[in-house]
């Protein structure tokens, strides 16, 4: 059992903390941008405008069909200059981090779009009619009546998707971005403690996912009792 010496974790705490911060940033940006753009796509998918319907369906179909690893590589290897131009990035900005954030955000927008669309379509048609009877425009109806109810109904599923995003961030290793998982593996390979580091990384992911899953279960219970 002497080989399972976890004292190396303490000496590597700064590097692991930096990696955890990268993981957190990618996760939060993907969730925030994915929900924002996904909401817009969901609205595009349900409004009676054919051009918007086609765009939303094509976007969702495209990005749900592309493996995340391939998407990350595309953004890192093919379009870094485009990202720099669009976002006016300074040379000091890590293009790997930006590529990961943009790739995750665009992919998750497709998944959140389908979740939110299902929430909208699950509402009674009378909700739209009631909003129109109050003199609301379509935009006001979506903002004040439809979307709040759809978000409330789909909140547990959206949180479950957030857990998936957190787990998937470990795939940024393909673009050599130093997130929590890749830093743990790199430290383990450097110090000959790969097993310990993998066990520790797995334990951290497990704890976070269990806590988030508990929140999802709690919310589902409250929504059912409401």
Secondary structure, 3 states (H helix, E strand, C coil): CCCCCCHHHHHCHHHHHHHHHHHHHHHHHHHHHHHHHHHHHHHHHHCCCHHHHHHHHHHHHHHHHCCHHHHHHHHHHHCHHHHHHHHCCCCCCCHHHHHHHHHHHHHHHHHHHHHHHHHHHCCCCHHHHHHHHCCCCHHHHHHHHHHHHHHHHHHHHHHHHHHHHHHHHHHHHHHCCCCHHHHHHHHHHHHCCHHHHHHHHHHHHHHHHHHHHHHHHHHHHHHHHC
